[in-house]
Amino acid sequence: MSVADILASFIAFGILHMRGVNGKSGWRWLFLIEGIFTGLLGIAAFFLMPPSPTQTASRLRGKKGWFTEREETIIVTRALRDDPSKGTMHNRQAITPKLLYKSLSDYHLWPIYLVGLTFQLPMTPPSTYLTLSLRSLGFDTFQTNLLVIPSQVGHIITMLGITFFSEFVGRLALSGIIGQLWTLPFLVSLYIIDSTTASKWTMWTITTLLIAYPNTHAVQVGWISRNSNTVRSRTVSAAMYNMFVQAQGVIAANVYRDDDKPRYRRGNRALVALNAANVVIYIGVAVYYKWVNKRRDNIWNSWTDEEKEAYVLTTKDEGNKRLDFRFVY
């Protein structure tokens, strides 16, 4: 998405110069050209994306498909060895209302839904109002379109960095805390500094560094997938997590109010509080999963090898409810 924002900024810089062509405003040309391009990409993706690695052959993708039979076997085998739970359903199997209810009522995943609802709240209002803020600082439309690019480039770099870091250390909640601590000094700066008298380049630098925070969205999508441990839960939980992420956008849209302009001190104070609350939430989620794992370890380690084998063969526990499953945090 950040790459798309960068390309959109460059495209907008050029297309907005078409103001007056055929008597149309620049923004009309922008909407028309980008809309056509997006529509064509969507149509192409509908026909070109295969259902699975073993179903790549078609008229548009080639009659022989993308992989040989041996390559397909290797792909499927590696996926199942990485996570055997991926073989519990096939890609054309529907999720029944009963399975949907079981997935939604999986309370072990609710903490990550809460994270999805709140983790971007401190960063979203400054990001949403970036172009308006730059215009109010005295930059023109074309300068504004170019000045948003550094924050997007920084966002890509930090997001990749925090994702690799989380895999390296194996502490997903810690990665989220780092992202929150990154933004804290810049949010405090927005609250303290008077944007009406400060240098416009100072305000641009603070806002750019704030928006370039290490976003852990990708980490958390993988986090909820790992903690689902069944195909049905993984499918539903990924959708639910994204719904909570989108819901935070509704909340964030109401942080900056007209009666708080131009400094938005009340709004920025709320963002600082939300930032601190997110750190507590991440710690709470990690403590919860660690507690559940410890409780299961106590039960599992008290059994003999025969009892463990009998449990594996006869248990009716599914997904992350199995006593031999451990949550990641």
N, C-alpha and C positions, 0 to 999 in steps of 0.2 A: 504494500500500500504506500509505503514511503517513496519507493521508486516511481510509482504512478503519480504521486504528488509532485515530485521533482520534474517529471516529464510534463505534467500539466502546467507547471509554472513557466517552463520554457515555451510550451505551445501557446499559453495565454499571452506571454510577452509578444509573440509574433502576431497572433490572430487579432489581438486588441488594436493593433496598428491598421487593421482593415476597416476601422471606423469610417463610415461614409461610402464604402463600396456598395454600389447599387442602392444607395440611400438607406442602408441598414446600420444599426449601431454595432460597435465592436463586440459587445457581450452577446448579441444575437448570433453573430457568426461563430462565436466561441461555443455557444450551446449547440448550434446546428452541427458543426464539424465534429466536436467531441461526442455528441450524441450518436451520430451516424457511425463513427469509429467504434464506439462501445457496443452498439447494436450488432454490427458485423462480427465483432469478436465473440459476442454471446452466441450468435447463430452458429459460427464456426466451431466453438467449443462443444455445443450440443451434439453435433454430428461427428466430431473428431475424437472426443474423449471416450476411451473404451470402458466397459463395465468392470473389467478385471484384467490382470496380466495374462490370463488364459483365454481371453475373448477379445483379442485385438484385431482380428481379421474382419474386413468389411470392404465395400467398394471404394470408400474414400480413404481408408487406412491401408489398403492393399490386401489382396486375397490371401497372401501368405502370413499376414500379421507382422508383428514387430519382433517376436521371439520364436525360436525353435522349440520343439517339444521338450528337449532337454533343458533349455533355459527356463521354460515355464515351470518344470519340475523343481529346479533349483530355487527359483523365486518363492514358490509356495512352501517348499521345505524350510527355507530360511525363515520365512514369516512365522511358521508354526513352531519352529524351534525357539525363536525369540520369545514367543508368547503362545503356548498351546491353547489358551482360551479363544484365540482367533478362529479356531476350527469348530466352534460350537454352533455357528450359524453360517449359511451361505449368503452371497450378496443379493439374491433375489427373494430371500425369505422375509416375509413381512413380520413386523412386531405387532402382536395381538394386544388388545386393550389390557389383558391380564399382565402380559410382559411389560407393557408401558407403565402400568401402576407399580409393578415391582421395582422398576428402574427409578421411577420418581420418588418412591418411598425409601430409597436407599439413603438413609440418614448419614452414612459415613462419607458421602460426597457433598453434603450440604455445606461443610466449611469452605470448600473450594468455590462453591456458588457465591458465598458471601464475599470471598476474595475478589471474584469477578465483578461483583456489584460495586466495590469500593476502591480497588487498587489504582484506577486511572482518574478518580475524581479530582485529586489535587492538580493534575496536569491538564485536564480537558478544557476548562474555561480559558486559561491563557492561550492554549493552542487554537481553540475555536475563534477567539477574538484577536488572533495575531495580526491578520491583515487590517482589521479596523484599528488596532492599536498603532500599527505602523503608519497608517494614514493620518491618525490624530497627532502623531509625533512630527509630521511635516513631510513624510516621504510621499512621492506621487505614485500613481497606479503602477507604472512600469518598474519603478524601483522596488515597490512592495513585492511584486511578483518574483523578483530576483532575490530579495533579501530573505524570503522564507526558505530558500533552497538550503542554506547552511544548516538550519535546524533539522531538516529532513535527512541530509547526509550524515550528520552526527547521530541522528536517531537510528539509522541503519547500522552504523559502526558499533554503537553501544549495545543495541539489541543483539547483534551477533556475538559480541563479547560476553554479555551476561548469559547467553544461551550456552556457549561453550564452557563458561565458568561453572554453570550449574551442573553440567554433565561431568566436569572434571572433579568437582568436590562432592557431588552427590547430595547436595543440600539445597532443595528447591525453595523452601521458605526463606533461607538465607539470601538467595538471589533476589527475592521480592523485597526483602528489607533493604538491601543495597540500593535498589531502584528508588525506594522511598527516601532514604537518607540522601541520595543524590539531589533530589528536588528541594529538600528542606531549606538549605541556605538561600536558594533563589526565591522561594516563596516568601521567606522572611524579608529578603531585600525588596520585593515588590510591595510588601506591607509598609516597610519603613521609609523607603525613598519616595520623595515627592516627584512623580512623573511629570508634573506640569512645569517644574523648574530644572530638573536634571537634564543632562545631555541626552539627546535622542539616541546617540550611539551607545551610551551606557545602558539605557533601557532596552535597546535592541540586543545587546550582548547578554544581559540578564535573562531576557525572555528566550533567546535562542538556546542558551545553555540549559534552561529549564526544560524546554520542549525536546531537547536532544537526550533526555533521560534514558537509561537502559530499560526498555519496556520488556516485562516478563510475560507478556501474553502468550508467546510461543511456548515458553517453559510451562505455563499453567495449563495449556491445552494438552501437552504431553503428561503433565502431572495427573490430571483427572482421567486421562486414558489409562495410565498405569494403575491407578487405584480403583478402576472399574472392574477389571479382570473378567468381564464377559462381553461378548459382542453386543448384546442388547443394551446393557448398561452403558457401554462405551458410546454407542450410537446416540442414545437419549441424553446422556450426561454431557456430551460435546455440544449438542444442540441447546440444552438447558444453560450450560455455562455461557455460551454466546448470547443467549437471551438476556442473562443477567448483565453481561458486558454492555449490551445495547441499552439496557434499562438505565445504566449509570449515566448514559448520555442525556437522558431526560432529566435526571437529577442535576447534572452539571450545568444544563442550560438555564437553571434557575438560581445559580450562585451569584452571578454578576447581575445586578438590578440597575434600572435607570436612576433610581434615587440615590445610588451609591457612586455615580460617576463624578469626576473622571478617574479618581484614584482607586476606587473599588476597595476601600480599606476594610469594610465589613466583609466583603466577599473574600478578600485575601486572608483575613483573619480566620475565616471558616476553612479555607483551604489548608492553612497551617495546622489547624486542629484535626482535620481529616487525615492529613499526612501522618501526624503522630498516632492517630487511631489505627491507621493501616499497619504501622509497625507492631502495635499490640495485637492486631488481628493475626498477622503472620506468625507471631510468637505463639499465640493461642492455638492456631491450627497445627503447628509443629508439635506442641505439647500434647494435644489431643491424640494425634496419630502415634506418637511415641508411647503414650499411655495404653492405647489399644494394643499395640504390638507387644508391649511388656506383659500385659494381661494374657495374651495368647501364648507368649513364650512360657509363662508359668504353667499353663495348662498342658501345652505340648511337651515340655520337658519332663513333666511328671508322669508321662505315659511310657510304657515299654515299647520296644520296636514292633512287637506283634500288635499292640493296640494302635500304634500309628498306622501300620499297614492296613489294619481292619478299617480304620476311619477313612483312609484314602479310597478304599474299595467300596465302602458301603454308605458313606455320608450322603445326606440329602442337601447339605449346605452348598450354596452356589456362589460363584463369583468371589467378591471380597468378604463374604460371610464365612468362608472356609477358614478353619483354624490353622491351616498350613500356609495361609496367605499373609504377607506382611505389607503394610502400607509404606509408601515412600513419602518423605517429607523434607 
